[in-house]
Amino acid sequence: METWEGLPSVSLVPTNPKAPQMSAQDSCLSLIKYLLFVFNLFFFVLGSLIFCFGIWILIDKSSFVSFVGLSFVPLQMWSKALAISGILTMGLALLGCVGALKELRCLLGLYFGILLLLFAMQITLGILISTQRTRLERRVKDIVMETIQNYHAHPEESAAEESWDYVQFQLRCCGWNSPQDWFRVPSFSSNESEVHRVPCSCYNSSATNDSAISEKLSFPHLSRLGPPARPGHNTDLCAVAANSDIYSEGCARSLQKWLHNNLISIVGICLGVGLLELSFMTLSIFLCRNLDQVYDRLARH
């Protein structure tokens, strides 16, 4: 009878049962790595576009004044805000791209930390808005009423006034509570008891087809019927009758309607941003924590 004792033992089962698992883990890490890289590359391009758009507004203000309907000072503030937002988005996305592609734990950790800080700030802001809503509404009302009372008092400091004109024009409202808020403004006082002066942004151009009244509009960038805006700040005021040709609803009510009509969109955007941040934090921390295993295996080989 032939024996097999002298032959070496051969096993058909792999000696390292974890080899397939390591391969699957490598594939998973590679997928996470390139997903994180692609998504951050997209946001880097998006931040670049936002930055370029803000710089474009700063360079070509005249075209945007006539197109958007906002004066130079507020438009300059918004353009700077866009440029800064674009730079921050580019910087954060660059951290994610380089950290994921080069598998650098320090950059991935910094990327995770910044996202965590932003997410915590957004949660805190949401809690403060929901719990301090009454105080916030009172504060906004005080700021608006102060802007109305000081309207046209200092023509060289017109950023807040022009911004409020834009709000009234877009929301088709006048004053905070009602148009009567403007009747008590010192710079709008009139000797005639039945005629009050209000800003041109309160003028309801769709209520009349009288071209003579339309010519009273002194802010060309606010006039729907007028020519394109011209550079510079115009300090003239409109004089219209108290009970005709002006918007009758206050901006507090119009703002509440706007928020109610766009509540689903606002909540959806906030949830989408939060989910993106959570997703990127999860991918980055998972990749960062599993890099040690990859380095150890490479060192053994």
C-alpha positions as CSV (number, residue, x, y, z in Angstrom):
1,M,0.0,0.0,0.0
2,E,1.4,3.3,-1.1
3,T,1.8,6.0,1.5
4,W,1.9,9.7,1.2
5,E,3.9,10.4,4.3
6,G,7.0,11.6,2.4
7,L,5.2,14.2,0.3
8,P,4.8,17.8,1.5
9,S,1.4,18.7,2.7
10,V,-0.5,21.0,0.3
11,S,-3.5,23.0,1.4
12,L,-6.2,24.1,-1.2
13,V,-7.5,26.6,1.4
14,P,-5.6,30.0,1.5
15,T,-3.3,30.2,4.4
16,N,-4.4,33.9,5.0
17,P,-8.2,33.9,5.3
18,K,-8.2,37.7,5.6
19,A,-6.7,38.3,2.2
20,P,-10.0,38.7,0.4
21,Q,-11.3,41.0,3.2
22,M,-8.2,43.2,2.8
23,S,-8.7,43.4,-0.9
24,A,-12.3,44.4,-0.4
25,Q,-11.2,47.0,2.2
26,D,-8.7,48.4,-0.2
27,S,-11.4,48.7,-2.9
28,C,-13.7,50.4,-0.4
29,L,-11.0,52.9,0.7
30,S,-10.1,53.7,-2.9
31,L,-13.8,54.3,-3.7
32,I,-14.1,56.6,-0.7
33,K,-10.9,58.4,-1.6
34,Y,-11.9,59.2,-5.1
35,L,-15.5,60.1,-4.1
36,L,-14.1,62.6,-1.6
37,F,-11.7,64.0,-4.2
38,V,-14.4,64.4,-6.9
39,F,-17.0,66.0,-4.7
40,N,-14.4,68.5,-3.3
41,L,-13.2,69.2,-6.8
42,F,-16.7,70.1,-7.7
43,F,-17.0,72.5,-4.8
44,F,-13.6,74.0,-5.6
45,V,-14.8,74.8,-9.1
46,L,-18.1,76.2,-7.6
47,G,-16.1,78.4,-5.1
48,S,-14.0,79.6,-8.0
49,L,-17.1,80.6,-9.9
50,I,-18.5,82.4,-6.9
51,F,-15.2,84.3,-6.3
52,C,-15.0,85.3,-10.0
53,F,-18.6,86.4,-10.0
54,G,-18.0,88.6,-6.9
55,I,-14.9,90.2,-8.6
56,W,-16.9,90.7,-11.8
57,I,-19.5,92.7,-9.8
58,L,-16.7,94.8,-8.3
59,I,-15.2,95.5,-11.7
60,D,-18.4,96.1,-13.7
61,K,-20.7,97.7,-11.1
62,S,-22.6,99.8,-13.6
63,S,-24.0,96.9,-15.5
64,F,-25.1,95.0,-12.4
65,V,-26.7,98.1,-10.9
66,S,-29.1,98.4,-13.8
67,F,-29.7,94.7,-14.0
68,V,-30.2,93.9,-10.3
69,G,-31.7,97.2,-9.3
70,L,-29.4,97.8,-6.3
71,S,-27.3,100.8,-5.8
72,F,-23.5,100.9,-5.6
73,V,-22.9,100.7,-1.9
74,P,-25.1,97.7,-1.1
75,L,-23.9,96.0,-4.3
76,Q,-20.3,96.5,-3.4
77,M,-21.0,94.9,0.0
78,W,-22.7,91.9,-1.5
79,S,-19.9,91.5,-4.1
80,K,-17.3,91.4,-1.3
81,A,-19.3,88.9,0.6
82,L,-19.5,86.7,-2.5
83,A,-15.7,86.9,-3.1
84,I,-15.0,86.0,0.5
85,S,-17.4,83.1,0.4
86,G,-15.8,81.9,-2.8
87,I,-12.3,82.0,-1.3
88,L,-13.4,80.1,1.9
89,T,-15.2,77.4,-0.3
90,M,-12.1,77.0,-2.5
91,G,-9.8,76.7,0.6
92,L,-11.9,74.1,2.3
93,A,-12.4,72.1,-0.9
94,L,-8.7,72.2,-1.6
95,L,-8.0,70.7,1.8
96,G,-10.4,67.8,1.0
97,C,-9.0,67.3,-2.5
98,V,-5.3,67.2,-1.5
99,G,-5.9,65.3,1.7
100,A,-7.9,62.6,-0.1
101,L,-5.7,62.3,-3.2
102,K,-2.4,62.3,-1.3
103,E,-3.8,60.4,1.7
104,L,-2.5,62.9,4.2
105,R,-4.0,62.5,7.7
106,C,-3.1,66.0,8.8
107,L,-5.1,67.6,6.0
108,L,-8.0,65.2,6.4
109,G,-8.1,65.9,10.1
110,L,-8.1,69.6,9.5
111,Y,-10.8,69.2,6.9
112,F,-12.9,67.2,9.3
113,G,-12.4,69.8,12.1
114,I,-13.4,72.7,9.9
115,L,-16.5,70.9,8.7
116,L,-17.4,69.9,12.3
117,L,-17.0,73.6,13.4
118,L,-19.2,74.8,10.5
119,F,-21.9,72.2,11.3
120,A,-21.8,73.1,15.0
121,M,-22.2,76.8,14.2
122,Q,-25.2,76.1,11.9
123,I,-26.9,74.0,14.6
124,T,-26.2,76.7,17.2
125,L,-27.6,79.4,14.9
126,G,-30.7,77.4,14.2
127,I,-31.3,76.8,17.9
128,L,-30.8,80.5,18.6
129,I,-33.2,81.6,15.9
130,S,-35.9,79.2,17.0
131,T,-35.6,80.0,20.7
132,Q,-34.9,83.7,20.4
133,R,-37.3,84.5,17.6
134,T,-39.2,87.1,19.5
135,R,-36.1,89.0,20.5
136,L,-34.7,88.7,17.0
137,E,-37.9,90.1,15.5
138,R,-37.8,93.0,17.9
139,R,-34.1,93.7,17.1
140,V,-34.8,93.6,13.3
141,K,-37.8,96.0,13.9
142,D,-35.6,98.4,15.9
143,I,-32.9,98.4,13.1
144,V,-35.5,99.1,10.4
145,M,-37.3,101.8,12.4
146,E,-34.0,103.5,13.1
147,T,-33.1,103.4,9.4
148,I,-36.5,104.9,8.6
149,Q,-36.2,107.6,11.2
150,N,-32.7,108.6,10.0
151,Y,-33.6,108.3,6.3
152,H,-31.9,111.0,4.2
153,A,-30.4,112.5,7.4
154,H,-26.8,111.6,6.3
155,P,-26.7,111.3,2.5
156,E,-23.1,110.2,2.6
157,E,-24.0,107.1,4.7
158,S,-26.6,105.5,2.5
159,A,-25.9,101.8,2.5
160,A,-28.7,100.8,5.0
161,E,-31.2,103.2,3.3
162,E,-30.5,101.9,-0.2
163,S,-30.7,98.3,1.1
164,W,-34.1,99.0,2.7
165,D,-35.3,100.7,-0.5
166,Y,-34.4,97.6,-2.4
167,V,-36.4,95.4,0.1
168,Q,-39.4,97.7,-0.2
169,F,-39.2,97.6,-4.0
170,Q,-38.8,93.8,-4.3
171,L,-41.4,92.9,-1.6
172,R,-43.8,95.7,-2.9
173,C,-44.3,97.1,0.6
174,C,-43.9,100.4,2.4
175,G,-42.6,101.0,5.9
176,W,-42.3,98.3,8.6
177,N,-45.8,98.2,10.0
178,S,-47.5,100.4,7.4
179,P,-46.7,103.5,5.1
180,Q,-47.5,105.7,8.1
181,D,-44.1,104.9,9.5
182,W,-42.7,107.3,6.9
183,F,-45.1,110.0,7.7
184,R,-43.4,110.7,11.0
185,V,-39.9,110.9,9.6
186,P,-38.5,114.5,10.1
187,S,-36.8,114.6,6.6
188,F,-40.2,113.8,5.1
189,S,-42.2,116.4,7.0
190,S,-44.4,118.7,4.9
191,N,-46.4,121.8,5.7
192,E,-49.5,120.3,4.0
193,S,-51.4,118.1,6.4
194,E,-52.9,115.8,3.7
195,V,-49.8,115.3,1.6
196,H,-46.9,113.1,2.8
197,R,-43.5,112.3,1.3
198,V,-42.3,108.7,1.0
199,P,-39.3,107.1,-0.7
200,C,-39.5,106.2,-4.4
201,S,-39.3,102.5,-3.4
202,C,-42.9,102.9,-1.9
203,Y,-44.3,104.0,-5.3
204,N,-46.6,101.5,-6.9
205,S,-45.8,102.1,-10.6
206,S,-48.3,99.4,-11.6
207,A,-51.3,101.2,-10.1
208,T,-51.2,104.0,-12.6
209,N,-50.3,104.7,-16.2
210,D,-49.8,108.4,-15.7
211,S,-46.4,109.2,-17.2
212,A,-46.2,112.5,-15.3
213,I,-46.4,110.7,-12.0
214,S,-43.9,108.1,-13.2
215,E,-41.4,110.9,-13.9
216,K,-41.4,111.7,-10.2
217,L,-39.3,108.6,-9.5
218,S,-35.9,109.9,-8.6
219,F,-34.2,106.4,-8.3
220,P,-33.8,105.1,-11.9
221,H,-32.5,101.8,-10.6
222,L,-35.8,101.3,-8.7
223,S,-38.1,102.4,-11.4
224,R,-39.7,99.6,-13.4
225,L,-40.8,102.1,-16.0
226,G,-37.7,104.2,-16.1
227,P,-34.3,104.0,-17.9
228,P,-31.3,102.0,-16.7
229,A,-29.6,103.2,-13.6
230,R,-26.9,105.8,-13.7
231,P,-23.8,105.8,-11.5
232,G,-23.9,107.6,-8.2
233,H,-26.3,108.1,-5.3
234,N,-29.4,110.2,-6.0
235,T,-30.5,112.1,-2.9
236,D,-33.9,113.3,-4.3
237,L,-37.2,112.0,-2.7
238,C,-40.5,111.2,-4.2
239,A,-43.6,113.1,-3.1
240,V,-46.8,111.1,-3.6
241,A,-50.2,111.3,-2.1
242,A,-50.7,109.4,1.2
243,N,-53.6,107.3,0.1
244,S,-52.8,106.6,-3.5
245,D,-50.0,105.3,-5.7
246,I,-48.0,103.7,-2.9
247,Y,-47.9,100.2,-1.4
248,S,-50.4,99.9,1.4
249,E,-48.9,96.9,3.1
250,G,-46.0,97.0,5.6
251,C,-42.9,95.1,5.0
252,A,-43.2,93.1,8.2
253,R,-46.3,91.4,6.8
254,S,-44.8,91.0,3.4
255,L,-41.6,89.5,4.9
256,Q,-43.8,87.0,6.8
257,K,-45.6,86.0,3.7
258,W,-42.3,85.6,1.8
259,L,-40.9,83.4,4.5
260,H,-44.1,81.3,4.7
261,N,-44.2,80.8,0.9
262,N,-40.5,79.8,0.7
263,L,-40.3,77.9,4.0
264,I,-40.0,74.5,2.3
265,S,-37.2,75.7,0.0
266,I,-35.3,77.3,2.9
267,V,-35.6,74.2,5.1
268,G,-34.6,71.9,2.2
269,I,-31.5,74.0,1.4
270,C,-30.5,73.9,5.1
271,L,-31.0,70.2,5.4
272,G,-29.2,69.6,2.1
273,V,-26.1,71.6,3.3
274,G,-26.2,69.8,6.6
275,L,-26.4,66.3,5.0
276,L,-23.5,67.2,2.7
277,E,-21.4,68.3,5.6
278,L,-22.2,65.1,7.5
279,S,-21.4,63.0,4.5
280,F,-18.0,64.6,3.9
281,M,-17.2,64.4,7.6
282,T,-18.0,60.7,7.6
283,L,-16.0,60.0,4.5
284,S,-13.0,62.0,5.7
285,I,-12.8,60.5,9.2
286,F,-13.3,56.9,7.9
287,L,-10.5,57.4,5.4
288,C,-8.3,59.0,8.0
289,R,-8.8,56.2,10.5
290,N,-8.2,53.4,8.0
291,L,-5.0,54.9,6.6
292,D,-3.0,53.3,9.4
293,Q,-4.0,49.8,8.4
294,V,-3.0,50.5,4.8
295,Y,0.4,51.9,5.9
296,D,1.0,48.9,8.2
297,R,0.3,46.4,5.4
298,L,2.5,48.3,2.9
299,A,5.3,48.3,5.5
300,R,5.1,44.6,5.9
301,H,5.3,44.0,2.2
